[in-house]
Amino acid sequence: MSRITFVHGFNDGDAGADNIDKLAPYAIEKGYLPDTHSMDYGWRGLLGVRFLNNKTAKKLVESYQEGDILVGYSNGCDIIARAIEIGLPVKQVIFIHPALDASWEPPRNTTVETIMVYYSQHDKTTWLSSMLWFHRWGKMGTIGPMSRSSVFKYHNDNCNHFNWATKQPELYLSTLPDAFNEED
């Protein structure tokens, strides 16, 4: 069975239970095995983001299984981006309101085929994050990716940074094909 690994945002004391982990039932409905725990990195303030995201990205590379799909929210997108940069062989990624510089794109030699980006002009949080000096965060969650690379697909969900998981959670995995394994 194909696995979807969820990577939550920063400053998240419940490890994604109140946001990204709400997508697990939709993953199951589509035939995927949701992994809501292997990438729980706990609460992380700004210094933790600055100094620990690389370590968490390496952990993601180590725990990756062929065929996994990665879904990141906010800072989780930065962690996934870092993992891709160090060689994560993932093909399909979903970014939900990424706290990531809008000009970021995967390296040319990557295996990534699709990065679906959900963003919104109502996301003031990622817009503000772009004002942090010497930081990788940016406003991709507010304006979408600036790169016109064919790897990016994007959709304006008209949600703010915090209400997307309750407003329309079924949307975020809707682009994935059903993954029912004939052997199950």
DATATA-V84536 format. One record per residue. N is the residue number from 0. RES is the residue in one small letter. PSI is psi as a letter, one per 40 degrees, with the letter a starting at -180 (999 if undefined). D_CENTER is the distance of its C-alpha to the mean C-alpha in Angstrom with 2 decimals. Layout:
n=(N:N)
res=(RES:RES)
psi=(PSI:PSI)
d_center=(D_CENTER:D_CENTER)
This chain:
n=(0:1:2:3:4:5:6:7:8:9:10:11:12:13:14:15:16:17:18:19:20:21:22:23:24:25:26:27:28:29:30:31:32:33:34:35:36:37:38:39:40:41:42:43:44:45:46:47:48:49:50:51:52:53:54:55:56:57:58:59:60:61:62:63:64:65:66:67:68:69:70:71:72:73:74:75:76:77:78:79:80:81:82:83:84:85:86:87:88:89:90:91:92:93:94:95:96:97:98:99:100:101:102:103:104:105:106:107:108:109:110:111:112:113:114:115:116:117:118:119:120:121:122:123:124:125:126:127:128:129:130:131:132:133:134:135:136:137:138:139:140:141:142:143:144:145:146:147:148:149:150:151:152:153:154:155:156:157:158:159:160:161:162:163:164:165:166:167:168:169:170:171:172:173:174:175:176:177:178:179:180:181:182:183)
res=(m:s:r:i:t:f:v:h:g:f:n:d:g:d:a:g:a:d:n:i:d:k:l:a:p:y:a:i:e:k:g:y:l:p:d:t:h:s:m:d:y:g:w:r:g:l:l:g:v:r:f:l:n:n:k:t:a:k:k:l:v:e:s:y:q:e:g:d:i:l:v:g:y:s:n:g:c:d:i:i:a:r:a:i:e:i:g:l:p:v:k:q:v:i:f:i:h:p:a:l:d:a:s:w:e:p:p:r:n:t:t:v:e:t:i:m:v:y:y:s:q:h:d:k:t:t:w:l:s:s:m:l:w:f:h:r:w:g:k:m:g:t:i:g:p:m:s:r:s:s:v:f:k:y:h:n:d:n:c:n:h:f:n:w:a:t:k:q:p:e:l:y:l:s:t:l:p:d:a:f:n:e:e:d)
psi=(h:i:i:h:h:h:h:i:a:i:f:g:e:e:f:e:d:e:c:d:e:e:e:d:d:d:d:d:d:e:e:i:h:h:h:e:d:d:e:h:e:a:h:h:a:d:d:d:d:d:e:e:d:d:d:d:d:d:d:d:d:d:e:h:i:h:e:i:h:h:h:i:h:b:d:d:d:d:d:d:d:d:d:d:d:e:e:h:f:i:d:h:i:h:h:h:g:h:g:i:h:e:e:i:i:i:i:d:e:i:e:h:d:h:h:h:h:h:i:i:e:e:g:d:d:d:d:d:d:e:e:h:i:f:i:e:i:a:f:d:e:d:e:i:h:d:i:f:i:e:d:h:i:i:h:h:e:f:i:a:d:e:e:d:d:d:d:f:d:d:d:d:e:d:e:i:i:i:f:h:h:d:e:999)
d_center=(20.58:17.14:14.43:10.91:9.27:7.22:6.14:7.58:8.65:11.94:15.35:14.45:17.70:16.96:13.93:11.84:14.90:15.35:12.01:9.09:11.86:13.81:12.12:13.93:17.18:15.83:14.52:18.03:19.70:18.37:19.54:16.54:16.68:13.93:13.22:12.51:14.46:14.31:11.50:13.02:14.10:15.98:16.83:16.34:18.15:18.06:20.16:17.97:14.97:17.46:19.05:16.80:13.34:15.12:16.58:13.42:12.04:15.45:15.22:12.13:14.30:17.23:15.83:14.44:16.70:17.61:16.08:12.93:9.96:6.49:4.08:1.64:4.43:6.78:7.79:5.15:3.90:7.63:8.06:6.45:8.51:11.35:11.39:11.72:14.40:16.29:16.51:13.90:15.36:12.41:13.25:10.61:6.89:5.26:3.71:5.59:8.05:6.71:9.39:10.05:13.41:13.93:15.99:13.51:13.69:13.57:17.01:19.62:20.18:16.72:16.48:13.42:14.91:12.34:9.18:9.13:8.45:9.54:11.55:14.98:18.02:18.28:15.36:17.76:15.64:13.55:16.90:18.60:16.21:17.38:20.79:20.18:22.32:21.47:17.81:14.73:13.16:14.03:14.15:11.71:10.70:14.48:15.77:13.19:13.40:16.98:17.10:18.86:17.85:18.06:14.75:13.08:13.50:12.90:14.07:15.37:14.92:17.49:15.90:15.76:13.08:14.40:15.94:13.41:13.25:17.04:17.94:16.61:14.22:15.65:14.30:10.62:11.70:14.93:14.43:14.27:17.81:19.54:19.49:22.67:24.38:28.11:29.05:27.73)
